Amino acid sequence: MHITVLVLSSLLWTACCQSTSFDSREATIDSVHHSLFSGLHSCRDVVSSFISRIEATNSQINAIITLNPAALSIADDLDDALSAGNATGALFCIPVLLKDNYDTFDMPTTGASLALAGSQPSVDGPAVAALRRAGAVILGKANLHELALEGLSVSSLGGQTINPYDSTRTPGGSSGGSGAAVAASFAVWATGTDTVNSLRSPASANSLFSIRPTRGLISRAGVIPISYTQDTIGPIARTVKDVAIALTVMASVGFDPTDNATALVPTSSIAVDYAASLTTGTLAGKRLGVLNGFYNRTVSNETTPVNEAMDALLSRLRAAGANLVPINETLYNATAIAAALDTQRFEYRELMDTYLSSPTLAGVHPTTLTSLYATNSTGSGGEFLVIPAEYEYVTTALRSSTSNTTYATVQAGIRNLTLALQATFSRNRLDAIVYPEQKNLVVKLGARSQSGRNGILAALTGFPVVTVPAGFSEATAEAPVGVPVGMEILGRPWGERELLGLAWQVERVARVRRAPVLASGFVEAKVYREVPMIMPNRRNVPAAYPVGTLG
């Protein structure tokens, strides 16, 4: 039997070398594996196709900070494993991009800040190590809003990332580089982080799927931090199935003593294959609470397309058998909740000081948050990161901490909000709660903040959320297929399996996602001797841009 497998692998390996270029457009984990295991392409073919697309197209959206110089040699090693019949791992030869706040031993981790351009971790973060063990090819690092502190995806190191659906708009954020890159087919999927909105905002703005898992399901160690209470990490992809496979791998770290929130994971959520049961559910009879306080029903060019897309999608879900339950409790006001209970200003400095002084962080970098913000880009007094007095969050974070007496009051408020949300689920016998990720279309370039987002509820309570494409605005010259609109589906803690199954049903019923015109053309893969260098475009950084309050 073993000899047969080796002979078959050898035949497939021979066949792959005679193939044409792999087509990276809208590629999924399944399509890459089909191409590899049927002998159509080698892993080097696959990786080269994504690098070629990045090289040809990144200048239009500015999503990539750096490419992994070892990506092709890693692909060659995986091809050796494939030819030997040892191709294992759920992510075998799957090109993945990391938001550039994930620690990697072989690339700098910059947070898209010039102050951290020379910061070099000596070890991978646990989630990154899990991806490598599963066979993923870490293709490179994606831009983000500097230090993940806002939702515009502009940074001193990476510049402004452009939305691939509309070149006049931002891609959401802070994981906007990841979202734009996946939408443009620069990778099969990408990682993001989420302190308030940052996995869900780019998914919504780029017609993608993401999951913000229950806090504690995935170790957050080895990721540039902001808030112990609110930080979560996860995947962004073009299908629910790819999100489920990626989540399975990232959650495989299990208990991690360097992130004690992982001790909260119940036995039922350990070593779960989240893709295994995706197709077994149905929308029939599901009770979905519609959070009416998270809409802006004002008629305008920015809000009306969101409301129309949501109304149309909910009508489809009702036709598929879902029961829509209106939730009108005045408690659920995203702006008021964020103003009262956001914990970033209390936790940010302490966590960053610990991260920046870690013995596993080598290279040239500031060792405290205060020294980071005292750095300038030129050495001649020209500040690259402006902190105007009106950005209260950053200035407060530099002098505040968890010892502030207000912090205990905020944490008590979060506990009350969490209990109220649990009560809303129980009282209405809900399977999930739905609402638009953003009350208005993703904002234009040059805006001072990413307005109208609804991520704060899950961020504070730690409940899991899947974001799914809900629709598009009307097509225009700037947005040839329209501007994407996304919907959040919020579930109960540790209910990721049921939540992803529900999202898969929504994906199947709605069939909303469309690729941007930018990604419609085929790019012939080059034959590379080495990975080309990608230089981000920093020309679009305003002289003074908001560090912001919502990541």
Secondary structure, 3 states (H helix, E strand, C coil): CHHHHHHHHHHHHHHHCCCCCCCCCCCCHHHHHHHHHCCCCCHHHHHHHHHHHHHHHHHHHCCEEEECCCHHHHHHHHHHHHHCCCCCCCCCCCEEEEECCECECCECCCCCCHHHCCEEECCCCHHHHHHHHCCCEEEEEECCCHHHCCCCCEECCCEECCECCECCECCCCCCHHHHHHHHCCCCCEEEEEECCCCCHHHHHHCCCEEEECCCCCCCCCCECCCCCCCCEEEEEECCHHHHHHHHHHHHHHCCECCEHHHHHCCHHHCCCCCCCCHHHCCCCCCEEEEEHHHCCCCCCCCCHHHHHHHHHHHHHHHHCCCEEEEECCCCCCHHHHHHHHCCHHHHHHHHHHHHHCCCCEEECCCCCHHHHHCCCCCCCCCCCCCCCCCCHHHHHHCCCCCCCHHHHHHHHHHHHHHHHHHHHHHHCCCCEEEEECECCCCCECCCCCCCCECCHHHHHHCCCEEEEEEEECCCCCCCCCCCEEEEEEECCCCCHHHHHHHHHHHHHHHCCCCCCHHHCCCCCCCCCCCCCCCCCCCCCCCCCCCCCCCC
